[in-house]
Amino acid sequence: MTKVPVSVVIPILNEVRNLPRCLDSVSWADEIFVVDSGSTDGSVAIAENWGARVVQFQFNGIWPKKKNWALENLPFRNEWVFILDADEVLPPTAKDEFHRIVTSSSEGINGYWVNRRFMFMGKWLRHAYYPNWNLRLFRHRFGRFEKLTNVATASGDNEVHEHLVVTGKTDLLHCEMDHYAFPSIEVFVDKHNRYSNWEARVALSPEEEGGVLQMSRVRIRRWLRKTSQKFPCRPLLRFFYIFFWQKGFLDGFEGYYFARLHAIYEFFCVAKTFELKKNAIMEHKGGKGQIVKER
């Protein structure tokens, strides 16, 4: 098989169910790095059997997280890098499109956005969370993930909502990825419990300079997310945004449950932010464990 001169980075932690499907979708890549965090479920053996280079990542609890660490430390032999999560799958058409891009002599574009199709309860949601653009294919020397906070976020060692920022022009890929992020409600709740830890701590931490996001719709989404934190009834607004504004109601019961679960996630964010604020006030007034009466 003719290999495409691109280096793929796949961050994992116990991804034995997803990894074979993910690796199969990029079998044409010249180089595949699987960046592990001590998996115990056989994921490392699967990656090695596929011919991927497995690298272990040791998290210091703050920064850098896994993807940015990989970009800074892995010995890439290709100019172009593609970031792929283990629960994502590229279509067969990606091979030819990637080959055309990375072998082109054009110097005008340094990064490409790929659209994701969310799979939920065994169904592609054609409206809720669609389109969902992510900057993933880029010339290595021009791209790094933004740093939004320097505090411990209690959300794991992988980037949560940090975006990749590329210096220079970007464009769109024609192919789309399938995203199997939530194979069950249990997985959804587990992931969003960690994501809400990140949301609450970032909301209360000093803001870092994250860089300029190239796509206007992503910048608007980031602005809306930040602005909505000042509004009451955030869970209800999140439900309305997904179910009505994004037309999630056209996705049937799956779209309804998807919107309701995100409203619950928004409530987690609100409640955890309040808890952190209250704990900080208690510590300031009398130290941990001291009960401070509220007026």
C-alpha positions in Angstrom: 0.0 0.0 0.0 1.3 3.5 -0.9 1.7 5.5 2.3 0.7 9.1 2.6 3.5 11.2 4.1 1.6 12.4 7.2 2.1 11.7 10.9 -1.0 10.8 12.9 -1.2 11.3 16.6 -3.8 9.3 18.6 -4.0 10.0 22.3 -5.5 7.1 24.3 -6.3 5.7 27.7 -8.0 2.3 27.8 -9.4 2.5 24.3 -9.5 -1.2 23.4 -13.0 -1.0 22.0 -12.3 2.1 19.8 -8.7 1.7 18.8 -8.9 -1.0 16.1 -11.6 0.9 14.1 -9.6 4.1 14.5 -6.3 2.6 13.4 -7.9 0.9 10.4 -9.2 4.2 9.1 -5.6 5.7 8.9 -3.7 2.5 7.9 -2.5 4.5 4.9 -0.6 7.0 7.0 3.2 6.9 6.8 3.6 7.3 10.6 1.2 6.7 13.5 2.0 7.7 17.1 -0.2 6.3 19.9 0.3 8.5 23.0 -0.8 6.4 26.0 -1.3 7.2 29.7 -0.8 3.8 31.2 -3.6 1.8 29.6 -4.3 -1.5 31.3 -6.9 -3.0 28.9 -4.7 -4.2 26.1 -4.8 -1.0 24.0 -1.0 -0.9 23.8 -0.7 -4.4 22.4 -3.3 -3.6 19.8 -1.5 -0.4 18.8 1.9 -2.2 18.5 0.4 -5.1 16.5 -0.9 -2.4 14.0 2.6 -1.1 13.7 2.0 2.1 15.6 4.7 3.7 17.7 3.5 3.8 21.3 4.8 6.6 23.6 3.9 6.9 27.3 2.9 10.3 28.6 3.4 11.4 32.2 1.1 14.2 33.2 2.4 16.8 35.8 -1.2 17.7 36.7 -1.4 21.1 35.1 0.3 21.7 31.7 1.2 20.6 29.1 -1.5 18.1 28.4 -1.2 15.1 26.2 -1.7 16.5 22.6 0.5 19.6 23.1 3.2 17.5 24.8 3.2 15.2 21.8 3.5 18.1 19.3 6.5 19.4 21.3 8.3 16.1 21.9 7.6 13.4 19.3 10.2 13.0 16.6 7.9 13.5 13.5 9.5 12.6 10.2 6.7 14.3 8.2 5.9 18.0 7.8 2.1 17.4 8.2 0.5 16.1 11.3 -3.1 14.9 11.9 -4.6 14.7 15.4 -7.1 11.9 15.7 -9.0 10.8 18.8 -9.5 7.1 19.4 -13.3 7.4 19.1 -13.0 9.1 15.7 -12.9 7.4 12.2 -11.9 8.9 8.9 -13.6 7.7 5.7 -11.8 5.9 2.9 -11.9 9.1 0.8 -9.5 10.8 3.3 -6.5 9.0 1.9 -6.6 10.6 -1.5 -7.5 14.0 -0.1 -4.7 13.9 2.4 -2.2 12.8 -0.2 -3.1 15.6 -2.5 -2.7 18.2 0.3 0.5 17.0 1.8 2.3 16.4 -1.5 1.2 19.8 -2.9 3.9 22.4 -3.5 1.6 25.2 -2.3 2.8 27.1 0.7 -0.3 29.2 1.1 -2.3 27.0 3.6 -0.9 25.7 6.9 -3.9 23.9 8.3 -7.2 22.2 7.5 -10.5 21.9 9.4 -12.4 18.6 9.4 -16.1 18.3 10.1 -17.3 15.7 12.5 -20.6 13.7 12.5 -21.7 12.8 16.0 -23.0 9.2 16.5 -25.4 9.0 19.5 -27.5 5.9 20.4 -26.4 4.3 17.2 -27.5 7.2 15.0 -25.9 10.0 13.2 -27.3 13.3 14.5 -27.8 15.3 11.3 -28.7 18.5 13.2 -27.7 18.6 16.8 -23.9 19.4 17.0 -23.7 19.4 13.2 -21.7 20.8 11.6 -18.8 20.5 14.1 -15.5 21.8 12.7 -12.1 21.0 14.2 -8.7 22.1 13.1 -6.7 18.8 12.9 -4.5 18.6 9.8 -1.6 21.1 9.8 2.0 21.7 9.2 3.7 20.8 12.5 5.9 23.8 13.0 2.9 26.2 12.7 0.4 24.6 15.1 -0.1 24.2 18.8 -3.0 23.9 21.2 -4.1 27.0 23.1 -3.5 27.2 26.8 -6.6 28.5 28.6 -5.6 28.0 32.2 -2.6 27.1 34.3 -4.6 25.5 37.2 -5.3 21.9 37.8 -8.7 21.2 36.2 -9.5 17.7 37.6 -10.5 16.7 34.0 -7.7 14.3 33.0 -4.5 14.6 31.1 -6.0 15.2 27.6 -7.1 18.5 26.2 -10.9 19.0 26.7 -12.1 22.2 25.0 -8.7 23.7 24.0 -8.5 24.4 20.3 -5.6 24.0 17.9 -4.2 27.3 16.7 -2.3 27.5 13.5 -0.2 30.4 12.2 -1.2 31.2 8.7 -4.2 30.5 6.4 -6.5 27.5 6.9 -9.0 25.7 4.7 -11.7 23.0 4.9 -11.4 19.3 4.2 -14.1 17.7 2.0 -14.1 14.4 3.9 -15.9 14.1 7.3 -15.1 12.1 10.4 -17.5 9.9 12.3 -17.3 10.6 16.0 -18.3 7.8 18.3 -17.8 9.8 21.5 -20.9 8.6 23.4 -21.6 4.9 22.8 -23.9 4.9 25.9 -25.5 7.3 28.3 -23.1 6.0 31.0 -20.1 7.1 28.9 -21.7 10.5 28.2 -22.2 11.1 31.9 -18.7 10.0 32.8 -17.1 12.2 30.2 -19.2 15.2 31.0 -18.6 14.9 34.7 -14.9 15.4 33.9 -15.7 18.1 31.3 -17.7 20.1 33.9 -14.7 20.0 36.2 -12.7 21.7 33.5 -15.5 24.2 32.8 -15.9 25.3 36.4 -12.2 25.7 37.1 -11.5 27.5 33.9 -14.4 29.9 34.5 -12.8 30.9 37.9 -9.2 30.9 36.9 -7.1 33.8 35.5 -7.6 33.9 31.7 -4.6 32.8 29.7 -3.8 34.1 26.2 -5.1 31.3 24.0 -4.4 32.7 20.5 -6.7 33.6 17.7 -9.1 30.9 16.4 -9.1 31.1 12.6 -12.7 30.0 11.9 -15.3 32.6 12.6 -18.0 30.1 13.6 -15.7 28.6 16.2 -14.8 32.1 17.5 -18.5 32.9 17.8 -19.3 29.6 19.5 -16.5 30.3 22.0 -17.9 33.9 22.6 -21.4 32.6 23.1 -20.2 30.0 25.5 -18.3 32.6 27.6 -21.1 35.1 27.4 -23.8 32.6 28.4 -22.0 32.1 31.8 -23.5 35.4 32.9 -27.1 34.4 32.1 -29.6 32.7 34.4 -31.2 29.5 33.4 -28.1 28.3 31.6 -29.3 24.6 31.5 -32.5 25.6 29.8 -30.7 27.9 27.3 -28.4 25.0 26.4 -31.4 22.7 25.8 -33.1 25.4 23.6 -29.9 26.0 21.6 -29.4 22.3 20.7 -33.1 21.2 20.4 -34.5 24.3 18.6 -31.7 26.5 17.3 -29.7 23.6 15.9 -33.0 21.8 15.0 -32.2 18.8 17.2 -35.9 18.0 17.2 -35.4 16.7 13.7 -33.2 14.0 15.0 -36.1 12.4 16.9 -35.9 11.0 20.4 -32.1 10.8 20.0 -31.9 14.5 19.5 -34.2 15.2 22.5 -32.1 13.0 24.8 -28.9 14.6 23.4 -30.2 18.1 24.2 -31.5 17.1 27.7 -28.2 15.5 28.6 -26.3 18.6 27.6 -28.7 20.7 29.7 -27.8 18.4 32.7 -24.1 18.9 31.8 -24.7 22.7 31.9 -26.2 22.3 35.3 -23.1 20.4 36.5 -21.0 23.3 35.3 -23.2 25.9 37.2 -23.3 23.8 40.4 -19.5 23.0 40.4 -18.7 26.7 39.8 -20.9 27.7 42.7 -19.3 25.0 44.9 -15.7 26.2 44.1 -16.7 29.8 44.8 -18.2 28.9 48.1 -15.2 26.8 49.1 -12.9 29.7 48.3 -14.9 32.0 50.5 -14.9 29.5 53.3 -11.1 29.1 53.1 -10.6 32.8 53.0 -12.8 33.5 56.0 -11.6 30.7 58.3 -9.8 27.8 56.6 -10.9 24.5 55.3 -13.7 22.7 57.2 -14.9 25.8 59.0 -18.6 26.5 58.4 -19.3 30.1 57.5 -22.8 31.4 57.9 -24.3 32.9 54.8 -26.2 36.2 55.1 
